[in-house]
Amino acid sequence: MADKDGRTPRERYRNQVRAEIKERAWEQIATSGAPGLSLNAIAKQMGLSGPALYRYFAGRDDLITELIRDAYRSLADAVRAAAAGGADLAGLGAALRAWALADPQRYFLVYGTPVPGYHAPDDVTGIAREIMATLLDAARLTDDDADGTGGTDGAGGALEAHLAAHRAWAGDHPAGPAALGRALSFWTRLHGVLSLELAGHFTGMGFDPAVLYGAELDRLTHAVP
């Protein structure tokens, strides 16, 4: 009998098995990293044969894609929810850090060292563009760049001039050069702090990474465009 969502018992069972496979995959990633992910090892843990597990995921890359897709969608939802609640760039930065700290392995899967030989499909990169679009919306408001013209004065002028002609990473977003520069600096500098913190590189240095992150956010959101 189908449930209220129209799923049959077979479909529910399949979804449950896929969810357990992904849980086991995250456990492996936490222990040995994404390059060490083994479907055969997961099958053994679950009491399945290798061929049986391959009925749920076609291969390692298929499973990695599903994990990355889930991670990106989770971050996109978190950022969009923050924006819908009125968050500015600083608020989006806080949402990014909270998401990263909640599950460092999830963060490193999408923003850490690329998995050798793996290439994400277009729908995954599309979710990443959603995240950037939300940041660009906030950057336009911060820079009073709502008309998309921006400017190239000040210390960031060289970057803004470059981005005016090299904006493929922003898709078809109408942000002008000033907002592009602000969003890109925001993204790269905050990820730099987050990556070092989550990898443990601040351990023993005697300061609170949250204060460093907050100071970086303040510089980014109050810098003169």
N, C-alpha and C positions, 0 to 999 in steps of 0.2 A: 504494500500500500504506500502511495506517495505521501510525503509529509506536506506541511502547509506551504513549503516553497516549491512543491512539485517534484521533489527528489525521491527516487525509488530507493528501497533498501540497498540495492546494489550500488547505487550512486553514493549513498551515505557511507557505506562501507569503504568505497574507493576513496572518498574524501578523507575519512578517518585514517586510512593507511598512508595516504600522501602526507597528511599532517604529521604523522609519527615519523615518517621518513625524513621530513624536514627538521623535526626536532633532533633526531639522531645526527643529522648533517651538521646542525649548529654545534652540537657537542663535539663532533670531530674537529670542526673548524676552530673551536676554542682550545683544543688540545694541540693540533698539528698544523693549523692554517688551512686555507682553501685549497692550495696545491696538493695537500695530502688527502683530500676528500676521496673516499673509496666507497662505491656503491656495494661492492661485494662485502666489505666489512659491515656496512649498515644492514645488509640482508642477513648476515650471520647473527648480528645482535637481535634482529627481529624474528629469527627462526624461519626465515624465508630462503629459498634458493635464489641464486643470482638471476636466472631467467625470470623468476616470479617477480622480483623487484623491478626488472626492466619493463614490466607491463605498466608500471606506474610512472616511471621516468625513463625516457629513451636512452639516457646516458648521463655521464657526469656533467657535461655542459648544460643539458636540459635542467638538471637539478640546480646547478649554480644560477642559471637564469631565473628560475623560480624564486630562489632566495634573494637574489639581487632585486628582482621585481617587487617582492614583498617589502624589502628594506626601503627602496626608493619611494614606494607608495606610502609607507608609514611616515617618512619624512615629509613628503609632499602634503599629506593630510595634516601633519602637525604644524607646518608652516602656514598652510592655508587657513587653518583654524585660528592661529595667532593673528593673521592679517584680518580675518573676518571679525575678530574681537577688538580691532582697532590698533594692533601693534604697529609701531614704526620700525625702522631698521634696527634700532636697539632691541626692541621687543622680539623681532625675528631672530636676532643673534642669540638672545636668551633661549628662545625655543629650540634653536639648533643645538646649543650646548646641552640643554636638558635631554634632548633626544639622543645625543651621542653618549652621554654619561649613563643613560638608562640601559644601554646595550652596546658596549665597546666593540664586540665582535661584529655586530651588524654594521657599525660605523666603518670598521676597517675593511669589511668586504666590499663596500662601495667606494670608499675614499682612501684605502690603503694601497699596498703594492698590487698591481694588476696580476691576475692569475695567468700564468704562462699559457699561451695558445688559445685563450678564451676571448671571444668577441661578442659583446652584448648586442642583441637584436634591436631593431629600430624602435619597438614599442617601449623598451627599457630606457633608451636615451630620450624618448619623448617625455617620460615621466620626469627625468632630470631637467628637461627644459621647462616643465611646469614650475619646478622649484625656482629656477632662475627667473622666470617671468614674474613670480611673486616678489622676489627681491628687486627686480627692475622697477616694478610698480612703486615700491616703497622708496627706491633711490630717486625716482623722478619727483616725488613729492618733497623729499629732503632737499633736492637741488633746485626746486622751483623750475623744473625742466618739463613741465606738463605739455608744452607745445612741441617738444621733441627737438628743439634747436640746440639747447645747451650752450657751451662756450669752451674755449680752449685757452683761457688765461690762467695764470698762477702756476704753482709747482707741478700740477698734473697735466699741464698743457700738452706736453709731448705724447703722453699716453692717450689723452683724449683725441688728439689729432690722428694718432695711429688707429684707434678704435673706430673712428668715424668711417674708415675705409676697410676695416677688418672686423666685421660684426657678425660673422656667420654663427658664432657661439650664442648670440642673442636671438636667433631665429628672426621672426618678423615683428618683434616687439618694437614699438615706435620710440623708445627712449633715445634721447640725444646723447652726444659724446660725453657730457658731464655725468649724466646718470649711468652710462655704461662704465665709465672709469670708477665711479663710486661703488657700483655693485660688484665689479670685478675685484677691486681692492678689498672690499668687505669679505667676499667669498674666499679669496686666497689667504689673507692675513688671519682670519678667524680659523680657517682650517689648519693653518700652520700651528697656532697655539693649541688647538684641540688635539691634533695628531701627536704633538710632543707630550701633552698632558696624559693622554690615554695610553701612550707607549711607555709611560713611567719615567720620562726623561727629566721631570722636575723633582722626582723623589730625592729627598736628602738635601735639596737646595735651600730649604728653610723659608719658603714663601708659599702663599696660598694661590694656586693657579686661577681660582675664581676671581681674585682681585686683579691679576694680570689680564685675564680675559675681559673683565669689565673695563679696565683702563684702555685696552685696545678698542673696544666698542666705542668708548667715549671719544677717542681720537678720530675714529672713522666717521662717527655721526656728527661731530662738531668741526671737522676740517673745513676750511674754506674751499669751495669747489674751484 
